[in-house]
Amino acid sequence: MSEVVERVARASFAFWKQQNSRVADFEDMNPDELEFAMAHARAMIGEMRKPTPSMVRAVYSVEPELDCVRGHHLMEDEVPKIFTAMIDEASK
């Protein structure tokens, strides 16, 4: 189970739990509920897959702190590719 998917599923569960108190803890969900929570988390993460222009610009605000990436500064078309690869890995 992906750590990011589980974190999103847990956050979603915590929000859902405010409306429904039948299940006390994330671990107490039955297999169908857990499957739904994980699918929901993957769907939410999937929506983040394509970075917005402001998300790409945000990378450039921290790039100087990174010194350099792979020995060179990031090109504009590299940021979305890197971000998409990270989200794809998180969604596994």
Number of C-alpha atoms within 10 A of each C-alpha: 9 13 11 17 22 19 13 19 23 19 15 17 23 15 11 11 15 8 9 11 9 9 13 11 12 18 10 11 15 11 10 9 14 18 13 13 22 22 14 17 23 21 14 16 17 15 11 13 18 14 16 11 9 8 13 17 14 11 16 16 9 10 14 11 8 10 11 11 10 7 7 8 14 15 9 12 9 11 17 19 13 12 18 16 13 12 18 13 11 17 20 11
